Amino acid sequence: MKLSDVMGNAGLSVYAELALILFFLAFVVIVLRLFDPRARTLHDAASRMPLDDEHPQTPRSARRS
């Protein structure tokens, strides 16, 4: 008996299908949050943050200490 026969008859294809569904759902959620019109101001502010000299931001790692 070959290892490929054992793995083929183990019925592990359910895990691959479940992972595909979970990754697809995560992708859809990310895309929906990206194009949400309510979050547009947040995205605009975050995109200007590296160039904003008037309101400097402290890094998250420095805030914890």
N, C-alpha and C positions, 0 to 999 in steps of 0.2 A: 504494500500500500504506500502510495506517494504522499508527501506532505500536501501537495496541491489538492489531492482527493479529500484529505481530512479537512482542510480549510474550506473547500468548496461545499462540503456537506455540513459544516458547522452552523450555517444560517446567520452569518455575521453581516449580511448585507443590510439588515435593519439599522445598524449603527451608522453606516454610510448615508443612508437615506435621511435619518434623523439629523445628522450633522449638516447635510445639505439644507434641510428645512430651517434649522436654527441659524445658519449663516445667512440664508436668504432673508429671514425675518430681521436679523440685525442690520443687514444692508438697507432694507426698506425703511427701518426706523431712523437710521442715520441720514438717509436721503430726505425723508420727510422733515426731520429737524433742521437740516441744512437749508431747505427752501421754505421754512415757516416764516411768513411775513412778520409775525410778532417778534421774532428774534433778530430782525434785520438791524436794529439799532445796536444790539449787542455785538453782532458780527462786524458792523462798521467801526465801533469803538475798538474792538480787539485788533482789527486790521491796521488801525492808525497807532496803536500803542508803541511799537518799536521806534517810531519817528517823533513821538510826542515829547518835546523837551519842557513844556510848561507844567505838565502833571506827571512827574516821573513815578514809575511803579517799582515797588520792591519785589524781588523774586519770591516765590512761594516758599522756597527752602529757607530763606532768611527770616521769614515771618514766624516760623515755628519755634525758633530759639528764643 
